[in-house]
C-alpha cells in the first residue's frame, strides 16, 4: 500500500483542546482534523479530499505561559471593566481607543463619573450624550406617542368605525371613511418609522461603537521541541499533491506554530511484523487496543493503556454548522504489534527507520 510519510519539526506548538478556556490545554500530538486541515490548506483544496492519517511523535517539554486575555462583552456595561470605542466598528477589527476604566470591582459609573479613570474626555462626553439622548427618545415615545398621539388616533379610529356603521348604505360616504382610515394607518406607520430611523441613526449605531472590555490573565500550554511522523493514506493524486505542495505547509496548530519539513516521500507500506517496538508516542485506534492488536507496556502488573481521547477527524455541514466525526484513540508509547488474523489498518513502514503505522 502506498502512502506519504512526513517527518516534521516544530520548535513549539499548542494543539488546542477545544473544551478548555481559561487554561488553553494542548493535546500531546495534533488531532487528525488539525493535520488534515493543514494539508488541505497547503494543497489549496476548496473541498474535502478523503484521507486517513497516522500520527506519532515526541516532544521535549510541556510549559505553561500566561497571557492577557482581551474580552469584549456582548453588551456595554456602565459600571465595570474598560469602556472603549471601536476604531472600525463596521469591519472585522479589534482596534479600539480606551475611553475610561473602572477603578473598583463594583460601584463605578462611567455616566456619572464615579470611581473611574478617564482616558479620553471627548469620547466619554459623547458616550454620556448618547445616554442622555436615549432617555430623551424614551421620554418622547412615552409622553408624545404612547400618552398623546396613540390615544387620539384610537379615538379617531373609533369615531370612523361608528360612522361606517351609520353610513353603511351610503357607498360614496363609506368610501370617504375608508380612505380616511387608510390615511390614519399610514400616518401611524410614518410616525413609528420616523422615530425608529431617528433612533437608529442618532443613538443605536453610534452607541454600538462603544464596548465594554475586560482584561484578565489566562494560560496556555506549550509543547517544545516537537517531532512528528505523519503517514497519509489517500488517492494517488492526493498523495502527489501533498508532496508537490509540502513546502506550503507553514504551521500545524496555531498560525505561529511554524513547521520545518525534514522529510516528505512516497513509501510502500507492508504487513506488520512482531517484535518491533515503537520509539514514538502515538494515537492508536481504541478498537485496536481493546482487541489487543497492540502490546502496551505494564507498570507493576497494571496495564498501562495510555490516555484516551475522542478526536475530531473530518466533518460535514449540517444546518449550516460543522458536524465532526469523532475517533476514539489511545495515546501511548513503547508499544508493539500483536499479529492477529483480523488485524486491520496497521502496517509497517521499513524504508529506513521502522515505523508502526495505524491509520485512523
C-alpha positions in Angstrom: 0.0 0.0 0.0 1.4 3.4 -0.9 1.3 6.3 1.5 3.1 9.6 2.1 5.4 9.8 5.1 6.1 13.3 6.6 8.7 14.0 9.2 8.2 17.4 10.7 9.7 19.5 13.5 8.2 22.3 15.4 10.1 24.5 17.9 6.8 25.0 19.9 3.2 24.2 19.4 -0.2 24.3 21.0 -2.8 21.8 19.7 -5.8 23.4 21.4 -8.2 21.2 23.3 -11.5 22.7 22.5 -13.1 22.2 25.9 -10.5 24.3 27.7 -11.0 28.1 28.2 -9.0 29.8 31.0 -6.2 27.3 30.6 -5.8 26.5 26.9 -4.5 23.0 27.3 -2.9 21.1 24.4 -3.1 17.6 23.0 0.2 15.8 23.1 0.0 15.4 19.3 -2.0 17.3 16.8 -5.6 15.9 16.3 -6.4 14.4 12.9 -8.6 17.3 11.9 -5.7 19.7 12.6 -3.4 17.8 10.3 -6.0 17.3 7.6 -6.9 21.0 7.7 -3.2 22.0 7.4 -2.6 19.6 4.5 -5.7 20.8 2.7 -4.6 24.5 3.1 -1.1 23.7 1.8 -2.6 22.0 -1.3 -5.1 24.8 -1.9 -8.1 22.4 -1.7 -11.5 24.0 -1.6 -13.4 20.8 -0.8 -12.6 17.8 1.3 -10.3 15.1 -0.2 -10.7 11.9 1.8 -7.6 10.7 3.7 -6.6 8.5 6.6 -3.9 9.7 9.0 -1.4 8.0 11.3 0.2 10.4 13.8 3.1 9.7 16.0 5.9 11.8 17.6 7.6 13.1 20.7 8.1 16.4 22.4 10.8 17.8 24.7 8.8 19.6 27.4 5.4 20.9 28.3 5.4 24.6 29.5 2.6 26.9 30.7 2.6 30.5 29.6 0.5 33.4 30.9 -1.1 36.0 28.6 -3.5 38.8 29.0 -6.9 38.0 27.6 -8.9 40.8 26.0 -12.6 40.0 26.0 -15.3 42.3 24.6 -18.6 41.7 26.3 -21.7 41.3 24.1 -23.2 44.4 25.8 -22.0 47.7 27.1 -21.8 47.9 30.9 -21.8 51.2 32.7 -20.1 50.1 35.9 -17.3 47.7 35.1 -14.2 46.9 33.0 -12.9 49.4 30.5 -15.2 51.5 28.3 -13.7 51.6 24.8 -14.7 53.0 21.4 -14.1 50.8 18.4 -11.9 52.4 15.7 -13.5 50.4 12.8 -16.8 49.0 14.2 -18.1 48.0 10.8 -15.0 46.0 9.9 -13.5 42.8 11.3 -11.1 44.8 13.5 -10.4 44.7 17.3 -8.7 48.2 17.2 -10.1 50.4 19.9 -9.5 53.6 21.9 -9.7 53.4 25.7 -12.3 55.9 27.0 -12.4 55.2 30.7 -11.5 52.5 33.1 -13.4 51.4 36.3 -11.2 51.6 39.4 -13.1 49.1 41.6 -14.9 45.8 41.1 -18.3 47.4 41.7 -19.9 50.7 42.5 -18.4 52.5 39.4 -20.3 54.6 37.0 -19.0 55.9 33.6 -22.0 58.1 33.1 -21.8 59.9 36.5 -18.0 59.7 36.7 -17.9 57.7 39.9 -14.5 55.9 40.6 -13.3 55.9 37.0 -10.0 56.8 35.4 -10.8 58.9 32.3 -8.6 58.2 29.3 -10.4 60.2 26.5 -12.6 63.1 27.7 -14.2 63.8 24.3 -15.3 60.2 23.8 -16.6 60.0 27.3 -18.7 63.1 26.8 -20.0 61.6 23.6 -20.9 58.4 25.5 -22.8 60.5 28.1 -24.6 62.5 25.4 -25.8 59.3 23.8 -27.1 58.0 27.2 -29.0 61.3 27.6 -30.4 61.1 24.0 -31.6 57.5 24.8 -33.6 58.9 27.8 -35.0 61.7 25.7 -36.1 59.3 23.0 -37.7 57.0 25.6 -39.5 60.0 27.2 -40.7 61.2 23.8 -42.0 57.8 23.0 -43.9 57.6 26.3 -45.3 61.2 26.5 -45.8 62.2 22.9 -46.5 58.8 21.3 -48.0 56.4 23.9 -49.8 59.0 26.0 -50.8 61.6 23.4 -50.7 60.6 19.8 -51.8 57.0 20.2 -54.9 57.8 22.3 -56.0 60.5 19.9 -55.5 58.1 17.0 -57.5 55.4 18.8 -60.5 57.9 19.3 -60.4 58.9 15.6 -60.5 55.2 14.6 -63.4 54.5 16.9 -65.3 57.5 15.5 -64.6 56.3 11.9 -65.8 52.9 12.9 -69.1 54.3 14.2 -69.6 56.4 11.1 -69.0 53.4 8.9 -71.8 51.6 10.7 -74.1 54.7 10.4 -73.3 55.2 6.7 -73.2 51.6 5.6 -75.8 52.2 3.0 -74.1 55.3 1.6 -71.4 54.0 -0.7 -69.9 57.4 -1.5 -69.6 58.4 2.2 -68.4 54.9 3.1 -65.5 55.2 0.6 -64.5 58.5 2.1 -64.4 57.0 5.6 -62.3 54.0 4.4 -59.9 56.4 2.7 -59.6 58.3 6.0 -58.9 55.1 7.8 -56.1 54.3 5.4 -54.7 57.8 5.9 -54.6 57.3 9.7 -52.9 53.9 9.3 -50.3 55.4 7.0 -49.8 58.3 9.5 -49.3 55.8 12.4 -46.8 53.9 10.4 -44.9 57.0 9.3 -44.6 58.3 12.9 -43.3 54.9 14.2 -40.9 54.5 11.3 -39.6 58.1 11.6 -38.9 57.6 15.3 -37.2 54.2 14.7 -35.0 55.7 11.9 -34.1 58.7 14.1 -33.2 56.4 17.0 -31.2 54.0 14.7 -29.1 56.8 13.1 -28.6 59.1 16.1 -28.4 56.6 19.0 -28.3 52.8 18.2 -25.5 52.9 15.6 -23.2 55.5 17.4 -23.8 53.7 20.8 -22.9 50.3 19.3 -19.4 51.7 18.7 -18.8 51.6 22.4 -18.0 48.3 24.1 -17.0 47.0 27.5 -13.6 45.4 27.5 -12.5 43.1 30.3 -8.9 42.0 30.8 -7.5 39.2 32.8 -4.7 36.6 33.0 -5.2 33.3 31.2 -2.9 30.5 30.4 -1.9 28.2 27.6 0.2 25.1 27.4 3.1 25.0 25.0 4.9 21.8 23.7 8.6 22.4 22.9 10.9 20.5 20.5 8.1 18.7 18.8 9.0 15.9 16.4 6.2 14.5 14.2 6.0 11.4 12.0 2.7 11.5 9.9 1.6 9.0 7.4 -1.2 9.8 4.9 -3.3 7.3 3.0 -5.4 8.7 0.1 -5.8 8.5 -3.6 -2.6 8.7 -5.6 -3.3 12.2 -6.9 -4.0 13.5 -3.5 -0.7 12.0 -2.2 1.1 13.6 -5.1 -0.5 16.9 -4.4 0.8 16.7 -0.8 4.3 16.1 -2.0 4.2 18.8 -4.6 2.9 21.4 -2.0 4.7 20.2 1.1 6.7 23.4 1.5 3.5 25.3 1.5 2.8 23.6 4.8 3.6 26.6 7.1 2.1 25.6 10.5 0.2 23.0 12.4 -1.8 24.1 15.4 -1.8 27.9 15.8 -0.6 30.1 12.9 2.6 30.9 14.9 3.4 27.2 15.3 5.7 27.0 12.3 6.7 23.7 10.7 10.1 22.6 9.5 9.8 19.8 6.9 12.6 17.3 7.5 11.4 14.6 5.1 8.5 14.0 2.7 8.3 11.0 0.5 6.1 8.3 -1.0 6.6 4.9 0.8 5.3 1.4 0.3 3.7 0.0 3.5 3.9 -3.7 4.3 2.2 -6.1 6.7 3.3 -5.6 10.3 6.0 -7.7 12.0 6.2 -8.9 15.5 9.0 -7.8 17.8 9.2 -4.2 16.6 8.7 -1.6 19.3 7.8 2.0 18.5 10.1 4.7 19.7 7.4 7.3 19.4 4.3 8.2 21.2 1.2 7.7 19.0 -2.5 7.9 18.7 -3.7 4.2 18.4 -7.2 3.1 17.5 -9.1 2.4 20.7 -10.7 -0.5 19.0 -7.2 -2.0 18.1 -6.0 -1.6 21.7 -9.2 -3.2 23.1 -8.8 -6.1 20.7 -5.2 -6.4 21.9 -3.7 -6.0 18.4 -1.1 -3.9 20.2 1.0 -4.9 23.1 1.2 -2.0 25.5 3.6 -1.9 28.5 2.6 -2.7 32.0 3.6 -1.0 35.2 3.8 -3.1 38.4 1.3 -5.5 36.9 -1.2 -2.9 36.0 -2.0 -2.5 32.3 -0.7 1.0 31.2 -3.2 1.5 28.4 -2.4 5.2 27.9 -4.6 8.3 27.7 -7.9 8.0 25.9 -9.1 10.8 23.7 -12.1 11.4 21.4 -10.6 13.3 18.5 -12.1 15.2 15.5 -11.3 13.9 12.1 -13.4 15.2 9.2 -16.8 17.0 9.2 -19.9 17.6 7.2 -22.1 20.7 7.2 -25.5 20.1 8.9 -27.9 23.0 9.2 -25.1 25.4 8.4 -22.8 24.1 11.2 -19.8 21.7 11.1 -20.6 18.3 12.5 -17.3 16.4 13.1 -16.9 12.7 13.1 -15.1 11.6 16.3 -12.4 8.9 16.5 -11.7 7.1 19.8 -7.9 6.8 20.3 -5.4 5.8 22.9 -2.3 8.0 23.3 0.6 5.7 24.4 4.2 4.7 23.7 6.6 1.8 23.7 4.0 -0.5 22.1 4.4 -3.5 19.8 2.1 -5.2 17.3 0.4 -8.4 18.2 -0.4 -10.2 15.0 -3.9 -11.5 14.7 -6.0 -12.8 11.8 -8.5 -10.0 11.9 -6.0 -7.1 12.3 -6.8 -4.1 10.2 -5.4 -0.6 9.4 -2.0 -1.5 10.9 1.1 -1.5 8.7 4.9 -1.3 8.8 7.0 1.4 7.1 10.5 0.0 7.0 12.0 2.4 4.5 15.0 3.4 6.6 13.7 3.6 10.2 10.9 1.2 11.0 7.6 2.9 11.9 4.4 1.1 13.1 1.6 2.8 11.1 -2.0 2.8 12.4 -4.4 4.6 10.1 -7.4 6.2 11.6 
